């Protein structure tokens, strides 16, 4: 019996431990740059908000159909009255009027009468000059929002890319600093031994400890950078704060490189196209306001059912045309026309400014990319030379043939070279993404 209870206890403990193991496994996410970009496209709130604006535009397109489709209204009205005129009219509409109702006493003092009026009205637009312009404006505005949504996705993609590479840069730098700390700890121990036997001065011993403290402080700052970049990346991707991100990507420097600096404006970028669409929207808006001065013609059909008991009694119908012409509205239309013309000019200026800025942005990112690639070559060579120099001085230092300040200078140069190479790789990858972004190719 005791053995049976013990087995049950072991099974329950194992069952309770399984969820915790699953949570621990889920708390670590291996993430490539492609995975991060795809997750941002699916989950990022800014992108979702942009897609919602497209849905709003689609709603306005649906609303624009009211200028062409009929409007059907069903109403039910109950009136109770002893008014002589109303009583006579209600009985007439209910087809319940009798000769006795024309007696003077009954006409002047009628009984209280109920009237249920079931009315169905259909309004069909026939000629509405501003409706076509309004629908074209709604359709064009929707296309503009779709283009802006594409640009929003590209913008979020660039931000995610920068955060991803920024986190990768901080991790690479902290690796370099930790390697330098391990190296300096060895040299610091050598300096302590030399000081104890009288070969080195106290100043030399303390200088190695100062350098070690500097590296440890730098590690602390880089740890904060890793946490900050990781937190921002989690927000962009909508990841839980408890998730630990493990980056699987690296700085990739490919051989492909554009040979010539761009010299023409990129007009196929989604946001540039959107500005052009908004200029067209302003033009349609001006056209719509102008055409609102023209008359409107609508056909209508109305049926009425009157009874003292709902859904029974006399019925009638009326068919007709209605024309409305707003001849003068106190200069309101003139003011709207003036306003829409100014809005069209503003849209045109925004479009031209965006085209002009595009070339500057592309050229700037191109130069940054070109410079970063050159810096990678220079930094790699500098790192190799710094490593050889540090190894040479390190060997001499251990034999007492080199001064402490020479060792510290070589170690600082080596650590700085590693970080320069990391920074050049980061700048290259980011500049490449920026060039794609500004050209509209992401």
N, C-alpha and C positions, 0 to 999 in steps of 0.2 A: 504493500500500500504506500509506503514512504517512497519507494522507487517510482511508482506511478505518478505521485504528486511531483516528484523532482523532474520527471520527463515533461510533465505539463508545464512546469515553471520554465524549463529551458526553451520549450516551443514558444511560449508567450514572449519571453525575452527576445528570441530571434525575430518574431513577428514585429515587435516594437522597434527593433533596430533597423529593419529593412527600410522603412520610410526615411529614417535619418540618413542612411547611406545614399538613398536616391537623391535626397536634397543636397547632400554634400557633392554628389557627382554633378548635379545640375548647376551647382554654384560655380563651376569652372567652365568657361566657354572659350573654345579655340576659335579664333576669328581671323579670317583673311580679309583683305580689303574688299574683294568682290562680295563676300558675305555681308560685310558691314554696309556696303552701298545698297544691296538688295533689301536688307532689313530696314534701312532708313526709308526706302521707297515704299515699303509696306506699312511701316508703323509710325513714321515721324508725324507729329501733330501739325507742323507747318504745312507739310505736303497734303495732309488730310483737309486742312482748312482751305487750301487752294483748290482742291477737288470739290469742296463744298460750294465754292464760288462758281464753279462751272455748273453745278446742279442748280444754283440760283439763277444763272443765266438761262438754263434750259427751262426753268419755270417761267421766266419772262417771255421766252419764245412761245410757250404754250398759251400764255395770257394774250399774246398778240393775235391769236386766232379768233378772238371775240369780234374783231372787225369784219370777219367774213362769215362766221357761223351764226345761226339763229340763237336768240335768247328766249327761253321758254320760262314763263312765270305762272305758277298755280297759286291761287289765293282763296281763302274762305273767310267771308265776313258775315257776322251776325249783327243785326240791328233790331231793336225793340222800340217801338214808337207809337204814340197816339196822335201824332201831328196829322191834321186833315189832309194836307197835300201829300205827305209821305205815305199815308195809309192808302190813298187812291192810287198812287204810282206803284206801290208794292203789289197791290192786288192786280193791277194791270200787268205788271211784269210776271206775276205768278199765274196769269191766265185764270184767275179766280174771281174776276169782277162780275157782279150781277146787277140787274136793273134796280134792285132794292137799295144798292149802295149809292144810288144817285138821289135818294130822298134827302131833303134839306137837313133834317135832324141827324141822320146818320153821317152825312158828309161833314157837318160842322162838329159833331161829337162822335167820332168813330171809336170803335173798340180798339184796345191795344193789339197791335199786330206784330208778328215775328217775321223777319225776312232773312233767310239764309241765302247768301250770294256766293256761288261757286264760280270763280272766274279763271279762265285759261287764256293767257296772252302770249303770242308768238311775235317777236320782232326780228325781221330779216334785213340786215344791211344790204343795200343795192349799190350805192355809190358813196364811197368814203375815201377821198383822195389821199388823205394823210395816213390811211391804214397800211397801204403797201410800203410806204417809207418807214413806218413804225416797225413793221415786221422785218424788213431788211436790216434795220438798225439793231433789232434784237438778235437776229441771226449772226450779224457781224460781231456784236459784242460777245456772243457766246464763243465764236472762234478766237477772239482776242483773249478771253479768259482761259481757253484751252492752251493757247500758246504761252500765256503767263504761268500756267501750271507746269508746263514742260520746263520753263526757265526756273521755276521754284525747285523742281526736282533736281535740276542741274546745280543750282546754288547750294541746296542741302548736300548734294553729292560732293561738291568742292569742300564744304565745311567739314563733312565727315572725313574726307581724305586728309585734310590738314590736321584734324585731331588724331587720326590714326597714325600718320607719319610723325606728328608731334609726340605722341606716346611712345612710338618706336624710337625716336631720337633720344628721349629722356632715358629709356631703358638701356640703349647702347652707351650713352654717356655714363650712366651709373655703373655699368659693367667696366668701362674704362677706368673710372675712379676707384672702384673696388680693386681692380688689378694693381693700380698705382699704390693704393693703401697697403696691399699685401707686400709689394716691393719695398715701400718705404718702411714698413715694420721691420723687414729684414735689415735694411741699412741702418735703421735707428738702433737695432740691437747691436750691430757692429760698432756704431758710434759709442754706445754705452760701454762696450768692452774696451774700446780704445781709450775712453776717458778714464776707466778704472785702472788701466795700466799706465796712465800718464802719457799716452801717445797723442791724445786729442784734448783740446781745451774744452772748458765747460760751454763756451759759446758755440763750438762746433756741435756738441752734443745737443744743446737746446735748439739749434737751428733745424736739425732733423725732426725733433719733436714738434716744432712750430709748423713745419711743412706737413707733417702727419695730421696735425689738428686742422690745417686748412683743407686737406682732402676729406677729412671726416665731416667738416662743416659743409663742404660742397656736396657730399653724399646726402646729407639731410635735406638740402635745398632741392636736389634732384628727386628725392623721394616725394617731396611735396608736389613737384611738377608732375610726377607719374600719377599721383592721386587726383590732382586737379584735372589733368587731361583724361584720365579714366572716367571720372565722374561726369565730365561734359560729354564724353562719347556715349556713356550709358543713357544720358538724357536724350541725346539725338536719336538713339536706337530704341529708346523705351525699354531698357533693361533694368532689372531689379538692382538696387544699390548693393545687395549682398553678392552679386555675381562677380567673379574674378575673371578678367579678360586676359587670355593668353594669345598674343599676336603670333600668327603664323607667316606673315608677310615680311618683306625686307625691302631695302632700298635697291631698286633695279635700275641700272644704267644700261640702256640698250644702245645698239650701234646706229639705229635710225635717228637722223637729225635733219630737220629742214635746212636746206642749203642757203636760202635767201630770206632776208628779212621781209615780212609782209609789207606791201606798199598800198594796198587797196582796202577800202572799208568792207567789212563783212555784213552784208545785208540779209543773209539767210538765217541769222541768229534768231531764236524764237522770240526774245523780247523785242528785237527790232521790228519783226513782223507784227508783234502785238501793238507796238506804237503806231504802225501804219494802219492797223485795223481800227484803233481808237480814233485816228484821224478820219477814217471813213465813217465811223459812228457819229462823230460830230457833224460831218457833212449830211448824213441822213437825218440827223436831228434838225438841222436847219431847214432841210427840204420838208420835213414833216410839219414844222411850225408854219412855213410858208403856205403849204397846202391846206392847213387848218382854216384858212380864210375862205376856202371854197365851200359851197353848200353841200349838205349831206342829205341823202335820200334813203329812207327806210320804208319797207313794207311791213304791215302789221295785220294780224288776225286775232280777234278777241271773241271768245264765247262766254256767255253768262247763263247761269242756271239759278233762277229765283224760286224760292218755295218757303212756305211756313214750316215745313218739315224737311230736314236736310236731304239733298240728292233727289228731290222730286219737284214737280211744278213746271213752270214755263221756262223755255230756253230761247236764247237769241244769239246772233253772231254779227260781227262787223268786220269788214275787210277794207283796207285802205292804204294810202301812201302818206308819208309824213316827210316834209322837206324843211330843213332848218338851215338858216344862213345867218351867220354871225357877222353882221355888216359893220358894226363898230363896238368895240369892247373897251373903250377908254384907254387906248394905246397899249393894252396889255400884250397883244400879239406883236406889235412893233418892238416892244421892249424885249420879248423873248427872242425875236429874230436877231436883234442886236447882240443879245447874250450868246446865242448859239454861234454866231459868226466869230465872236471873240474866243469861244471854246474851240472852234475849229482851228483858229490861228495858234492857240496854245498847244493843241495836239500836234500841229505841224512843226512848231518850234521844238517840242519834246522829241519828235521823231528825228529831226535833223541833228539835234544835240546828241542823241543816242548814237547816231551813225558816226558823228565826229569822234566821240569818246571811244567808240569801238576800236578804231585804228590805233589810238594811243595805247589802249589796254593790251592789244595784241602785240604791238611792237615792244612794249615794256616787258611783257612776259617772255617774249622771244629772246630779248637781250639777257634777261635773268637766267633763262635756260642755257643759253650759250656760255655765259660766264660761269655758271655752276658746273657745267661739264669740264671746262678748263680747270676750275678750282679742284675738281676731284683728282685730276692727273697730278696737279701740283701738290695737293695735300697727301696723296698716296706716296709720292716720291719723298716728301718731307718726313713722313712717318717712318719710312724705311731708313732714311739717313739718321733720324733721331734715335731709332732703335739701335742701330750700329754704334752710334756715339755713346748712348747710355750703357750698353754692354761693355764697351771698351773702358769707359771711366769707372764703371762699377767694379771691374776686375782690378783696376789699378787702385781703387779706393780700399778694397779689402786687403791689399798688400801694403797700404800706407803710402802709395806713390801718387795719390791724387788728393786734392783739397776737398773739404766738405762742400764749399760753395760751388765747385765744379760739378759735383754729383747732383746737387740740388738744381742747378741750372739745366743739366741734361735731363733730369727727371721731369721738370716742369715743361721743357720743350717736347718731350715724348708724350706726356699726357695731353698737352695742348694740341699736338699734331693729331692724336687720335680723335679728339673732339672736333677739330677742324675738318677732318675727313668725314665724320658723322654729319656735321652741319652741311657740308657740301653735298652729300648724298641726299639729305633732307631737302635742301634748296632745289636740287635738280628735279626730284620727284614732284615737289609742289609746283615748281615753275612749269613743268610739263603738263600737269593737270590744269593749271591756270591758263596756259596757252590753249588747251582744248576747250576750256570753259569760255574764254573770251572769243574764240572763233566759233563757238556753238557746236562743238563736236563731241561733247561728253555724252 
